[in-house]
Amino acid sequence: MPTVCGMIWGMKTSIPLALDFKTKLEALGHADMQELSRLSTVPFTTLWKIRAGETLNPGIETVKLFAPHLSEIEKATS
């Protein structure tokens, strides 16, 4: 996954781009999106808006909730 790397308060950071999450969500079907919503507690409509590009810059707290479960869903669909 492409990332933006930089320095924040002297620490090297590796931050995934919002576009990366959009691309990953686009690969999921409706049922997978519902399961991701259930696992992460992020509302389905929020995830769908990120997927559709309506939300261009999702909040870090939202991403922290669903990102760990995204890899679970991807593994299950592979």
C-alpha positions as CSV (number, residue, x, y, z in Angstrom):
1,M,0.0,0.0,0.0
2,P,1.5,3.4,-0.9
3,T,2.0,5.7,2.0
4,V,3.1,9.2,2.7
5,C,6.2,9.3,4.7
6,G,7.5,12.2,6.7
7,M,8.5,13.5,10.1
8,I,6.1,14.4,12.9
9,W,7.7,15.6,16.1
10,G,10.9,13.9,15.2
11,M,9.3,10.5,14.5
12,K,9.3,8.9,11.1
13,T,5.7,8.3,10.0
14,S,4.1,6.0,7.5
15,I,0.5,7.1,6.8
16,P,-1.7,5.3,4.3
17,L,-3.4,7.6,1.8
18,A,-7.2,7.9,1.9
19,L,-7.2,6.9,-1.7
20,D,-5.7,3.5,-0.7
21,F,-8.7,2.8,1.6
22,K,-11.1,3.9,-1.1
23,T,-9.5,1.4,-3.5
24,K,-9.6,-1.4,-1.0
25,L,-13.3,-0.7,-0.2
26,E,-14.2,-0.6,-3.9
27,A,-13.0,-4.2,-4.1
28,L,-15.5,-5.3,-1.5
29,G,-19.0,-6.4,-2.2
30,H,-22.1,-5.2,-0.4
31,A,-22.2,-8.1,2.1
32,D,-18.5,-7.6,2.8
33,M,-19.1,-3.9,3.5
34,Q,-21.9,-4.8,5.9
35,E,-19.6,-7.3,7.7
36,L,-16.8,-4.7,7.9
37,S,-19.3,-2.3,9.4
38,R,-20.4,-4.8,11.9
39,L,-16.9,-5.7,13.0
40,S,-15.6,-2.2,13.1
41,T,-18.7,-0.4,14.5
42,V,-18.3,2.2,11.7
43,P,-21.7,2.9,10.2
44,F,-22.3,1.2,6.8
45,T,-23.1,4.6,5.2
46,T,-19.8,6.1,6.4
47,L,-17.9,3.2,4.8
48,W,-20.0,3.5,1.6
49,K,-19.3,7.2,1.4
50,I,-15.5,6.6,1.6
51,R,-15.9,3.8,-1.0
52,A,-17.9,6.1,-3.3
53,G,-15.5,9.0,-3.0
54,E,-18.1,11.2,-1.2
55,T,-15.8,11.3,1.8
56,L,-12.4,12.2,0.5
57,N,-10.6,12.6,3.8
58,P,-12.0,10.2,6.4
59,G,-11.1,11.0,10.0
60,I,-8.2,9.2,11.7
61,E,-10.5,7.8,14.4
62,T,-12.8,6.3,11.7
63,V,-9.9,4.7,9.9
64,K,-8.4,3.3,13.1
65,L,-11.7,1.5,13.7
66,F,-12.1,-0.1,10.3
67,A,-8.5,-0.6,9.0
68,P,-7.6,-3.6,11.1
69,H,-10.8,-5.4,10.1
70,L,-10.3,-4.6,6.4
71,S,-7.4,-7.1,6.1
72,E,-9.6,-9.7,7.8
73,I,-12.4,-9.2,5.2
74,E,-9.8,-9.2,2.4
75,K,-8.4,-12.5,3.5
76,A,-11.9,-14.1,3.8
77,T,-12.8,-13.0,0.3
78,S,-9.5,-14.2,-1.3
